Amino acid sequence: MSRNPRACRRPNLYLSGVDDMDPIIDLHSDSYFMGQALREARKAYAADEVPVGAVVVHEGRIISRAWNQVETLKDATAHAEMLALTAAQVALGDWRLEKCTLYVTKEPCPMCAGAIVHCRPERVVFGCPDAKAGAAGGWINLLDANPPLNHRCEVTPGVLGEECLYLLQSFFREARENKKRIKE
């Protein structure tokens, strides 16, 4: 045992399984930032938009936030990812989103994946997959295409995937019920 009074006394992690020196909440984790994207998705839900939210993170800080606004703006390109990418470019003063990560609650569609490739973020993290129209490995994979496009992104799927899927399913279930009620 060290007799140095300056020696750091940390708990034995192998015995306790807890490291008292680390914060309880990791503000730089994928789960934290996906939680922020989910906050944006809830805004879309409240506005009767498909509940998809996105945030762009640069060097550990959120530099843009967005939610789907297709109906609100009457613009088919107003997906959360597109709006978040545009706002991030403004925030950085550059169209290249180097050292950035895009967090989005649903796997990007082909339009958004194409924009992502051209903006060049390092990573894309998404919540729930989209087997019918996802372009990050669900239906096709434009973010890691072979032959490659001009940029490849590291992709991390499934972060808070159940929460993201539940929000989408709730929205579409409610929309079907409302449509059914109107017909009656």
GROMACS elastic network, one bead per residue, 0.5 to 0.9 nm:
[ bonds ]
;  ai    aj funct       b0    kb
    2     5     6  0.82097   500
    2     7     6  0.71818   500
    3     6     6  0.87444   500
    3     7     6  0.78772   500
    4     7     6  0.53805   500
    5     8     6  0.83394   500
    6     9     6  0.88201   500
   10    13     6  0.82714   500
   10    19     6  0.75455   500
   10    20     6  0.76875   500
   10    21     6  0.75608   500
   11    14     6  0.87157   500
   11    15     6  0.81620   500
   11    16     6  0.72730   500
   11    17     6  0.88942   500
   11    18     6  0.76489   500
   11    19     6  0.65544   500
   11    20     6  0.73110   500
   11    21     6  0.88730   500
   12    15     6  0.55223   500
   12    16     6  0.63288   500
   12    17     6  0.77751   500
   12    18     6  0.82290   500
   12    19     6  0.80577   500
   13    16     6  0.53517   500
   13    18     6  0.58349   500
   13    19     6  0.62328   500
   14    17     6  0.57107   500
   14    18     6  0.84926   500
   15    18     6  0.84302   500
   16    19     6  0.80058   500
   18    21     6  0.89235   500
   19    22     6  0.60899   500
   20    23     6  0.78332   500
   20    24     6  0.87509   500
   22    25     6  0.87059   500
   22    26     6  0.86990   500
   23    26     6  0.64471   500
   25    28     6  0.88144   500
   25    29     6  0.87177   500
   25    32     6  0.83678   500
   26    29     6  0.55942   500
   26    31     6  0.87614   500
   26    32     6  0.71997   500
   27    30     6  0.87543   500
   27    31     6  0.88059   500
   27    32     6  0.59477   500
   27    33     6  0.77814   500
   27    60     6  0.83651   500
   28    31     6  0.84515   500
   28    32     6  0.67043   500
   28    33     6  0.72811   500
   28    60     6  0.59848   500
   28    61     6  0.83065   500
   29    32     6  0.52747   500
   29    33     6  0.65599   500
   29    34     6  0.86449   500
   30    33     6  0.53208   500
   30    34     6  0.60035   500
   30    35     6  0.84543   500
   30   103     6  0.80868   500
   30   125     6  0.75612   500
   30   159     6  0.69641   500
   30   160     6  0.89339   500
   31    34     6  0.50702   500
   31    35     6  0.60280   500
   31    36     6  0.87026   500
   31   159     6  0.62778   500
   31   160     6  0.65317   500
   32    35     6  0.50659   500
   32    36     6  0.65674   500
   32    37     6  0.89516   500
   33    37     6  0.64298   500
   33    38     6  0.86864   500
   33    55     6  0.73645   500
   33    56     6  0.87818   500
   33    57     6  0.80225   500
   33    62     6  0.81432   500
   33   103     6  0.67686   500
   34    38     6  0.61553   500
   34    39     6  0.86497   500
   34    53     6  0.89202   500
   34    54     6  0.80246   500
   34    55     6  0.79354   500
   34   103     6  0.58758   500
   34   104     6  0.69363   500
   34   105     6  0.69182   500
   34   125     6  0.79522   500
   34   126     6  0.77107   500
   34   127     6  0.73789   500
   34   159     6  0.68886   500
   34   160     6  0.68706   500
   35    39     6  0.63978   500
   35    40     6  0.88861   500
   35   105     6  0.88946   500
   35   160     6  0.76946   500
   36    39     6  0.50650   500
   36    40     6  0.66719   500
   36    41     6  0.88509   500
   36    53     6  0.82972   500
   36    54     6  0.78897   500
   36    55     6  0.70550   500
   36    65     6  0.84054   500
   36   103     6  0.86665   500
   37    40     6  0.51037   500
   37    41     6  0.63234   500
   37    42     6  0.88066   500
   37    52     6  0.79109   500
   37    55     6  0.55154   500
   37    65     6  0.74338   500
   37    66     6  0.79549   500
   37    67     6  0.81784   500
   37   103     6  0.64643   500
   37   104     6  0.60331   500
   37   105     6  0.62609   500
   38    42     6  0.62271   500
   38    43     6  0.87279   500
   38    51     6  0.84714   500
   38    52     6  0.74819   500
   38    53     6  0.58008   500
   38    54     6  0.76704   500
   38   104     6  0.81342   500
   38   105     6  0.63445   500
   38   163     6  0.82619   500
   38   164     6  0.69644   500
   38   167     6  0.87521   500
   39    42     6  0.52165   500
   39    43     6  0.66717   500
   39    53     6  0.71650   500
   39    54     6  0.89762   500
   39    67     6  0.89408   500
   40    43     6  0.51380   500
   40    44     6  0.66572   500
   40    45     6  0.88929   500
   40    51     6  0.80690   500
   40    52     6  0.72156   500
   40    54     6  0.66314   500
   40    55     6  0.81854   500
   40    65     6  0.70815   500
   40    66     6  0.61174   500
   40    67     6  0.52010   500
   40    68     6  0.85190   500
   40    80     6  0.86128   500
   41    44     6  0.50620   500
   41    45     6  0.63237   500
   41    46     6  0.87483   500
   41    49     6  0.88204   500
   41    50     6  0.80146   500
   41    54     6  0.75585   500
   41    66     6  0.82496   500
   41    67     6  0.56512   500
   41    68     6  0.74260   500
   41    80     6  0.84675   500
   41   104     6  0.89854   500
   41   105     6  0.73411   500
   41   164     6  0.85365   500
   41   167     6  0.81827   500
   42    46     6  0.61932   500
   42    47     6  0.86313   500
   42    51     6  0.61296   500
   42    52     6  0.78403   500
   42    53     6  0.76556   500
   42    67     6  0.83424   500
   42   167     6  0.79516   500
   43    46     6  0.51235   500
   43    47     6  0.63475   500
   43    48     6  0.88194   500
   43    49     6  0.84256   500
   43    51     6  0.74688   500
   43    52     6  0.88743   500
   43    53     6  0.81523   500
   43    67     6  0.68235   500
   43    68     6  0.86853   500
   44    47     6  0.50646   500
   44    48     6  0.62987   500
   44    50     6  0.62642   500
   44    52     6  0.67000   500
   44    53     6  0.74063   500
   44    67     6  0.56132   500
   44    68     6  0.57687   500
   44    69     6  0.70434   500
   45    48     6  0.51119   500
   45    49     6  0.53909   500
   45    50     6  0.62346   500
   45    52     6  0.81546   500
   45    68     6  0.89170   500
   45   167     6  0.82591   500
   45   168     6  0.86764   500
   45   171     6  0.68748   500
   46    49     6  0.74067   500
   46    51     6  0.84255   500
   47    50     6  0.87817   500
   47    51     6  0.89173   500
   47    69     6  0.84477   500
   47    71     6  0.89258   500
   47    72     6  0.78330   500
   48    51     6  0.80536   500
   48    71     6  0.81536   500
   48    72     6  0.87531   500
   48   171     6  0.83369   500
   48   175     6  0.89977   500
   49    52     6  0.82147   500
   49    67     6  0.85595   500
   49    68     6  0.62175   500
   49    69     6  0.64026   500
   49    70     6  0.71758   500
   49    71     6  0.65038   500
   49    72     6  0.76956   500
   49   171     6  0.87233   500
   50    67     6  0.88769   500
   50    68     6  0.64397   500
   50    69     6  0.83302   500
   50    70     6  0.85227   500
   50   168     6  0.71607   500
   50   171     6  0.71171   500
   50   172     6  0.81568   500
   51    67     6  0.73570   500
   51    68     6  0.66674   500
   51   105     6  0.84339   500
   51   164     6  0.87202   500
   51   167     6  0.68629   500
   51   168     6  0.60131   500
   51   171     6  0.72011   500
   52    66     6  0.87088   500
   52    67     6  0.58266   500
   52    68     6  0.56853   500
   52    79     6  0.79123   500
   52    80     6  0.62288   500
   52    81     6  0.86126   500
   52   104     6  0.71175   500
   52   105     6  0.56300   500
   52   106     6  0.63821   500
   52   164     6  0.82521   500
   52   167     6  0.88045   500
   52   168     6  0.78318   500
   53    65     6  0.77165   500
   53    66     6  0.58478   500
   53    68     6  0.65032   500
   53    79     6  0.86309   500
   53    80     6  0.54125   500
   53    81     6  0.75222   500
   53    84     6  0.88208   500
   53   103     6  0.82584   500
   53   104     6  0.57386   500
   53   105     6  0.56946   500
   53   106     6  0.80477   500
   54    64     6  0.82477   500
   54    65     6  0.58358   500
   54    66     6  0.53551   500
   54    67     6  0.62323   500
   54    68     6  0.86817   500
   54    80     6  0.55371   500
   54    81     6  0.57345   500
   54    83     6  0.85023   500
   54    84     6  0.62359   500
   54    85     6  0.89321   500
   54   102     6  0.70055   500
   54   103     6  0.54002   500
   54   105     6  0.65836   500
   54   106     6  0.89419   500
   55    62     6  0.66021   500
   55    63     6  0.75462   500
   55    64     6  0.55293   500
   55    66     6  0.64351   500
   55    67     6  0.88555   500
   55    80     6  0.85136   500
   55    81     6  0.79277   500
   55    84     6  0.61189   500
   55    85     6  0.84573   500
   55    88     6  0.88149   500
   55   101     6  0.83045   500
   55   102     6  0.59518   500
   55   103     6  0.52722   500
   55   104     6  0.66789   500
   56    61     6  0.83166   500
   56    62     6  0.57224   500
   56    63     6  0.58102   500
   56    64     6  0.52721   500
   56    65     6  0.66615   500
   56    81     6  0.88732   500
   56    84     6  0.64787   500
   56    85     6  0.70988   500
   56    87     6  0.88105   500
   56    88     6  0.65166   500
   56   100     6  0.66106   500
   56   101     6  0.56519   500
   56   103     6  0.62089   500
   56   104     6  0.87400   500
   57    60     6  0.59814   500
   57    61     6  0.52174   500
   57    63     6  0.57322   500
   57    64     6  0.73601   500
   57    88     6  0.85319   500
   57    99     6  0.84544   500
   57   100     6  0.54407   500
   57   101     6  0.51775   500
   57   102     6  0.64635   500
   57   103     6  0.78350   500
   58    61     6  0.53441   500
   58    62     6  0.63886   500
   58    63     6  0.64687   500
   58    88     6  0.88082   500
   58    92     6  0.89860   500
   58    97     6  0.82170   500
   58    98     6  0.82287   500
   58    99     6  0.59534   500
   58   101     6  0.66369   500
   59    62     6  0.85223   500
   59    99     6  0.65383   500
   59   100     6  0.69026   500
   59   101     6  0.87943   500
   60   100     6  0.87585   500
   62    65     6  0.75142   500
   62    88     6  0.89983   500
   63    84     6  0.88266   500
   63    87     6  0.78587   500
   63    88     6  0.58171   500
   63    91     6  0.64095   500
   63    92     6  0.81584   500
   64    83     6  0.87049   500
   64    84     6  0.55493   500
   64    85     6  0.75964   500
   64    86     6  0.85747   500
   64    87     6  0.56103   500
   64    88     6  0.51817   500
   64    89     6  0.88966   500
   64    91     6  0.74881   500
   65    80     6  0.82240   500
   65    83     6  0.79785   500
   65    84     6  0.54101   500
   65    85     6  0.88255   500
   65    87     6  0.76462   500
   65    88     6  0.83469   500
   66    69     6  0.86075   500
   66    79     6  0.84328   500
   66    80     6  0.51152   500
   66    81     6  0.72114   500
   66    82     6  0.84974   500
   66    83     6  0.58398   500
   66    84     6  0.50379   500
   66    85     6  0.88307   500
   66    87     6  0.83841   500
   67    78     6  0.85723   500
   67    79     6  0.70290   500
   67    81     6  0.78111   500
   67    83     6  0.75693   500
   67    84     6  0.79484   500
   68    71     6  0.83344   500
   68    72     6  0.85858   500
   68    78     6  0.61824   500
   68    81     6  0.80490   500
   68    82     6  0.89734   500
   68    83     6  0.80861   500
   69    72     6  0.50125   500
   69    73     6  0.57801   500
   69    74     6  0.77941   500
   69    75     6  0.75990   500
   69    76     6  0.86477   500
   69    77     6  0.87815   500
   69    78     6  0.53519   500
   69    79     6  0.63648   500
   69    80     6  0.71838   500
   69    83     6  0.87000   500
   70    73     6  0.55740   500
   70    74     6  0.54620   500
   70    76     6  0.53287   500
   70    77     6  0.68210   500
   70    79     6  0.64188   500
   70    80     6  0.89533   500
   71    75     6  0.68857   500
   71    76     6  0.80021   500
   71    78     6  0.85266   500
   72    75     6  0.79148   500
   72    78     6  0.89341   500
   73    76     6  0.85041   500
   73    78     6  0.72169   500
   74    78     6  0.81916   500
   75    78     6  0.54626   500
   75    79     6  0.87096   500
   76    79     6  0.74388   500
   77    82     6  0.70158   500
   77    83     6  0.85780   500
   77   111     6  0.80678   500
   77   112     6  0.85628   500
   78    81     6  0.81732   500
   78    82     6  0.62663   500
   78    83     6  0.62017   500
   79    82     6  0.53293   500
   79    83     6  0.63363   500
   79    84     6  0.86078   500
   79   112     6  0.76418   500
   80    83     6  0.52890   500
   80    84     6  0.60276   500
   80    85     6  0.85146   500
   80   104     6  0.77605   500
   80   112     6  0.89668   500
   81    84     6  0.51239   500
   81    85     6  0.59943   500
   81    86     6  0.85577   500
   81   102     6  0.78857   500
   81   103     6  0.85079   500
   81   104     6  0.68517   500
   81   108     6  0.74809   500
   81   112     6  0.62941   500
   81   113     6  0.88365   500
   81   115     6  0.87240   500
   81   116     6  0.82909   500
   82    85     6  0.52101   500
   82    86     6  0.62171   500
   82    87     6  0.86691   500
   82   111     6  0.87220   500
   82   112     6  0.61884   500
   82   115     6  0.72188   500
   82   116     6  0.83349   500
   83    86     6  0.52307   500
   83    87     6  0.62073   500
   83    88     6  0.85858   500
   84    87     6  0.51557   500
   84    88     6  0.60523   500
   84    89     6  0.86247   500
   84   102     6  0.83106   500
   85    88     6  0.50585   500
   85    89     6  0.62228   500
   85    90     6  0.87344   500
   85    95     6  0.87923   500
   85    97     6  0.82154   500
   85   102     6  0.80295   500
   85   115     6  0.82109   500
   85   116     6  0.77253   500
   85   119     6  0.76089   500
   86    89     6  0.51776   500
   86    90     6  0.64390   500
   86    91     6  0.87505   500
   86    95     6  0.81577   500
   87    90     6  0.51065   500
   87    91     6  0.61900   500
   87    92     6  0.87381   500
   88    92     6  0.61641   500
   88    93     6  0.82989   500
   88    94     6  0.85751   500
   88    95     6  0.84000   500
   88    97     6  0.74753   500
   89    92     6  0.52273   500
   89    93     6  0.57163   500
   89    94     6  0.52590   500
   89    95     6  0.50163   500
   89    96     6  0.70957   500
   89    97     6  0.67660   500
   89   119     6  0.83948   500
   90    94     6  0.68109   500
   90    95     6  0.78645   500
   91    94     6  0.80537   500
   92    95     6  0.79352   500
   92    96     6  0.85377   500
   92    97     6  0.77668   500
   93    96     6  0.88849   500
   94    97     6  0.72180   500
   95   118     6  0.85697   500
   95   119     6  0.60082   500
   95   120     6  0.85768   500
   96   118     6  0.78890   500
   96   119     6  0.50206   500
   96   120     6  0.57992   500
   96   121     6  0.73597   500
   97   100     6  0.55234   500
   97   101     6  0.83089   500
   97   119     6  0.55771   500
   97   120     6  0.54834   500
   97   122     6  0.77801   500
   98   101     6  0.86061   500
   98   119     6  0.80964   500
   98   120     6  0.61087   500
   98   121     6  0.51513   500
   98   122     6  0.62135   500
   99   120     6  0.89166   500
   99   121     6  0.64101   500
   99   122     6  0.58005   500
   99   123     6  0.83874   500
  100   120     6  0.83700   500
  100   122     6  0.56921   500
  100   123     6  0.67822   500
  100   124     6  0.87888   500
  101   121     6  0.58394   500
  101   122     6  0.59753   500
  101   124     6  0.56345   500
  101   125     6  0.72371   500
  102   116     6  0.86673   500
  102   121     6  0.71015   500
  102   122     6  0.84658   500
  102   123     6  0.63594   500
  102   125     6  0.61427   500
  102   126     6  0.81691   500
  103   123     6  0.85238   500
  103   124     6  0.60446   500
  103   126     6  0.57306   500
  103   127     6  0.81546   500
  104   107     6  0.70412   500
  104   108     6  0.76182   500
  104   124     6  0.77592   500
  104   125     6  0.63851   500
  104   127     6  0.65117   500
  104   128     6  0.89851   500
  105   108     6  0.88283   500
  105   125     6  0.83445   500
  105   126     6  0.53298   500
  105   128     6  0.63982   500
  105   129     6  0.89948   500
  105   159     6  0.84040   500
  105   160     6  0.82150   500
  105   161     6  0.76222   500
  105   163     6  0.88907   500
  105   164     6  0.55863   500
  105   165     6  0.82517   500
  106   109     6  0.87758   500
  106   126     6  0.56458   500
  106   127     6  0.52585   500
  106   129     6  0.60928   500
  106   130     6  0.70166   500
  106   134     6  0.83899   500
  106   161     6  0.82847   500
  106   164     6  0.69698   500
  106   165     6  0.78570   500
  106   168     6  0.88205   500
  107   125     6  0.84800   500
  107   126     6  0.55383   500
  107   127     6  0.68295   500
  107   128     6  0.61345   500
  107   129     6  0.50265   500
  107   130     6  0.57095   500
  107   131     6  0.89350   500
  107   133     6  0.84885   500
  107   134     6  0.54028   500
  107   135     6  0.70171   500
  107   136     6  0.63709   500
  107   137     6  0.84163   500
  107   138     6  0.76137   500
  107   157     6  0.78327   500
  108   111     6  0.78841   500
  108   112     6  0.56193   500
  108   113     6  0.57341   500
  108   116     6  0.89827   500
  108   126     6  0.79120   500
  108   129     6  0.86053   500
  108   130     6  0.80519   500
  108   133     6  0.82033   500
  108   134     6  0.56317   500
  108   135     6  0.58155   500
  108   136     6  0.64566   500
  109   112     6  0.53692   500
  109   113     6  0.60007   500
  109   114     6  0.85910   500
  109   130     6  0.82456   500
  109   133     6  0.57802   500
  109   135     6  0.51628   500
  109   136     6  0.78548   500
  110   114     6  0.60330   500
  110   115     6  0.86368   500
  110   133     6  0.73337   500
  110   134     6  0.68502   500
  110   135     6  0.50344   500
  110   136     6  0.83366   500
  110   140     6  0.82350   500
  110   141     6  0.86176   500
  110   142     6  0.72328   500
  111   114     6  0.52710   500
  111   115     6  0.64865   500
  111   116     6  0.87429   500
  111   135     6  0.85212   500
  112   115     6  0.50643   500
  112   116     6  0.60830   500
  112   117     6  0.86714   500
  112   135     6  0.83129   500
  113   117     6  0.62127   500
  113   118     6  0.87099   500
  113   134     6  0.87541   500
  113   135     6  0.60938   500
  113   136     6  0.71116   500
  113   141     6  0.84873   500
  113   142     6  0.61927   500
  113   143     6  0.64073   500
  114   117     6  0.52211   500
  114   118     6  0.64664   500
  114   119     6  0.88036   500
  114   135     6  0.87746   500
  114   142     6  0.69708   500
  114   143     6  0.79099   500
  115   118     6  0.51631   500
  115   119     6  0.61765   500
  115   120     6  0.86619   500
  116   119     6  0.51162   500
  116   120     6  0.61649   500
  116   121     6  0.69250   500
  116   124     6  0.85335   500
  116   143     6  0.77254   500
  116   151     6  0.89551   500
  116   153     6  0.84203   500
  117   120     6  0.53023   500
  117   121     6  0.76218   500
  117   142     6  0.77803   500
  117   143     6  0.63411   500
  117   149     6  0.74717   500
  117   150     6  0.71028   500
  117   151     6  0.55208   500
  117   152     6  0.67255   500
  117   153     6  0.73746   500
  118   121     6  0.86815   500
  118   150     6  0.74261   500
  118   151     6  0.71394   500
  119   151     6  0.87290   500
  120   123     6  0.86542   500
  120   150     6  0.87354   500
  120   151     6  0.61723   500
  120   152     6  0.76177   500
  120   153     6  0.73300   500
  121   124     6  0.73722   500
  121   151     6  0.88237   500
  121   152     6  0.87159   500
  121   153     6  0.66696   500
  121   154     6  0.88361   500
  122   152     6  0.79199   500
  122   153     6  0.53771   500
  122   154     6  0.62722   500
  122   155     6  0.88832   500
  123   152     6  0.88201   500
  123   153     6  0.51588   500
  123   155     6  0.58006   500
  123   156     6  0.76191   500
  124   136     6  0.88059   500
  124   143     6  0.87166   500
  124   153     6  0.65328   500
  124   154     6  0.62769   500
  124   156     6  0.63368   500
  124   157     6  0.82699   500
  125   154     6  0.83764   500
  125   155     6  0.58389   500
  125   157     6  0.58019   500
  125   158     6  0.79346   500
  125   159     6  0.70895   500
  126   129     6  0.76000   500
  126   155     6  0.79247   500
  126   156     6  0.64817   500
  126   157     6  0.50274   500
  126   158     6  0.61198   500
  126   159     6  0.61782   500
  126   160     6  0.84265   500
  126   161     6  0.77338   500
  127   156     6  0.87441   500
  127   157     6  0.60737   500
  127   160     6  0.54925   500
  127   162     6  0.76578   500
  127   163     6  0.80165   500
  127   164     6  0.57184   500
  127   165     6  0.76101   500
  128   157     6  0.71534   500
  128   158     6  0.55307   500
  128   159     6  0.76080   500
  128   160     6  0.77516   500
  128   162     6  0.70039   500
  128   163     6  0.84289   500
  128   164     6  0.58953   500
  128   165     6  0.56114   500
  129   134     6  0.67117   500
  129   136     6  0.84585   500
  129   137     6  0.82160   500
  129   138     6  0.60736   500
  129   157     6  0.72357   500
  129   158     6  0.71472   500
  129   161     6  0.78664   500
  129   165     6  0.84102   500
  130   133     6  0.56755   500
  130   135     6  0.81729   500
  130   136     6  0.88520   500
  130   137     6  0.86536   500
  130   138     6  0.54721   500
  130   139     6  0.71785   500
  131   134     6  0.58084   500
  131   135     6  0.88999   500
  131   137     6  0.82439   500
  131   139     6  0.51403   500
  131   140     6  0.87240   500
  132   138     6  0.70620   500
  132   139     6  0.56397   500
  133   138     6  0.70433   500
  133   139     6  0.55275   500
  133   140     6  0.78257   500
  134   137     6  0.65768   500
  134   139     6  0.50696   500
  134   140     6  0.64903   500
  134   141     6  0.77705   500
  135   138     6  0.61002   500
  135   139     6  0.59136   500
  135   142     6  0.55908   500
  135   143     6  0.72811   500
  136   139     6  0.76851   500
  136   140     6  0.63799   500
  136   142     6  0.60290   500
  136   143     6  0.56768   500
  136   144     6  0.75737   500
  136   155     6  0.73678   500
  136   157     6  0.86399   500
  137   140     6  0.51784   500
  137   142     6  0.77857   500
  137   143     6  0.81342   500
  137   144     6  0.83845   500
  137   155     6  0.89448   500
  138   141     6  0.70873   500
  140   145     6  0.85381   500
  141   144     6  0.57887   500
  141   145     6  0.57649   500
  141   146     6  0.87817   500
  142   146     6  0.84835   500
  142   148     6  0.83867   500
  142   149     6  0.77213   500
  142   152     6  0.83980   500
  143   148     6  0.85499   500
  143   149     6  0.80494   500
  143   151     6  0.76160   500
  143   152     6  0.54377   500
  143   153     6  0.55508   500
  143   154     6  0.78771   500
  143   155     6  0.76971   500
  144   147     6  0.87027   500
  144   148     6  0.65872   500
  144   149     6  0.78437   500
  144   151     6  0.80835   500
  144   152     6  0.52025   500
  144   153     6  0.65165   500
  144   154     6  0.79325   500
  144   155     6  0.84389   500
  145   149     6  0.62657   500
  145   152     6  0.75684   500
  146   149     6  0.76709   500
  148   151     6  0.71798   500
  148   152     6  0.72111   500
  149   152     6  0.70894   500
  156   159     6  0.74135   500
  157   161     6  0.79364   500
  158   162     6  0.79604   500
  159   162     6  0.83577   500
  159   164     6  0.87035   500
  160   163     6  0.55807   500
  160   164     6  0.63462   500
  160   165     6  0.87442   500
  161   164     6  0.50948   500
  161   165     6  0.60139   500
  161   166     6  0.84602   500
  162   165     6  0.51261   500
  162   166     6  0.59930   500
  162   167     6  0.86397   500
  163   166     6  0.50975   500
  163   167     6  0.63062   500
  163   168     6  0.88223   500
  164   167     6  0.53609   500
  164   168     6  0.65349   500
  164   169     6  0.87748   500
  165   168     6  0.51939   500
  165   169     6  0.60546   500
  165   170     6  0.84806   500
  166   169     6  0.50827   500
  166   170     6  0.59644   500
  166   171     6  0.85310   500
  167   170     6  0.51783   500
  167   171     6  0.62478   500
  167   172     6  0.88299   500
  168   171     6  0.51532   500
  168   172     6  0.63413   500
  168   173     6  0.85409   500
  169   172     6  0.52933   500
  169   173     6  0.59364   500
  169   174     6  0.84562   500
  170   173     6  0.51042   500
  170   174     6  0.60482   500
  170   175     6  0.85108   500
  171   174     6  0.52522   500
  171   175     6  0.61684   500
  171   176     6  0.87441   500
  172   176     6  0.61292   500
  172   177     6  0.85506   500
  173   176     6  0.52182   500
  173   177     6  0.62442   500
  173   178     6  0.86732   500
  174   177     6  0.50642   500
  174   178     6  0.61207   500
  174   179     6  0.85614   500
  175   178     6  0.51356   500
  175   179     6  0.61441   500
  175   180     6  0.85793   500
  176   179     6  0.50742   500
  176   180     6  0.60956   500
  176   181     6  0.85943   500
  177   180     6  0.50379   500
  177   181     6  0.61336   500
  177   182     6  0.86663   500
  178   181     6  0.50398   500
  178   182     6  0.62355   500
  178   183     6  0.87920   500
  179   182     6  0.51881   500
  179   183     6  0.64821   500
  179   184     6  0.89806   500
  180   183     6  0.52590   500
  180   184     6  0.65608   500
  181   184     6  0.52770   500
